[in-house]
């Protein structure tokens, strides 16, 4: 039997002007996994935060493996009020971007939510690359994802798309 | 709903060759994904990716994070002529039937902006030589990606495969 579409864009946004938050809401529960692709630049030094279900309580933790072009390192954070991804600030110079992907597995299930992030920023002489696993200790299905820029804003030209992936 | 994850082209090698080319890539998608599985015909040599013939040299750069089963390390290369999968493909002397497998993801490839990309590749051989690698890539020019070249000096072994997908965000 031929399956229907199994990798579908749910929503997408391209910022025409600076914005402090990108929100995906009313996410249907009909998929198996979610994938968010964020290509972002900051208007000033800023560290993005990812919040699920508009829940900013201390239910987030992460383990991170990072390469900065010189050395590899690993860090961990627990009892956080968001996923702090990436660990480094967004680039701010014109025509520079950070590529961040987030795979949220079994987002509509009734178990804690595991998220796999990748962070890729190369600035021709600086930057970092990282793989981050996050845990959101809530059994509620994910219906909303907020990506907050942090202290500053996302610059115009930042793009974000959320895809739904079906297992069958 | 229109198909939003589409195979643009593929190439599974029936003979050894040193490069694979995807040309005339349509600009109608949002992102590109190259999924590859490759092995070398000779010594273990690196995999090189570059886009659009005629692209000025020294406009590619990358930051890498690598684990080899013994240690993790990071490196950086700027002003290059290609992106590199830093660790070598399985050589002809490696455990039989093992391949380097990876994804090269290029978002917003048809937008007039510099191109960021991520490469995630793995090689496991049940031996002492194995790698997991994550690369952050940058192409510092703004033209649309219309061609993608993958090459290795010693040649790709028979059975190496390359799949290019287009992903639409709407």
Interface residues (C-beta under 8 A of the other chain):
Chain A: X4 X5 X6 X7 X8 X9 X12 X37 X39 X65 X66 X67 X68 X69 X70 X71 X72 X74 X95 X96 X97 X98 X99 X101 X118 X119 X120 X121 X122 X123 X124 X125 X126 X127 X128 X129 X130 X131 X157 X159 X161 X163
Chain B: X1 X2 X3 X4 X5 X30 X31 X61 X62 X63 X64 X65 X66 X67 X72 X73 X74 X75 X76 X78 X79 X105 X107 X108 X113 X114 X116 X117 X118 X120 X134 X135 X136 X137 X138 X140 X142 X167 X168 X169 X170
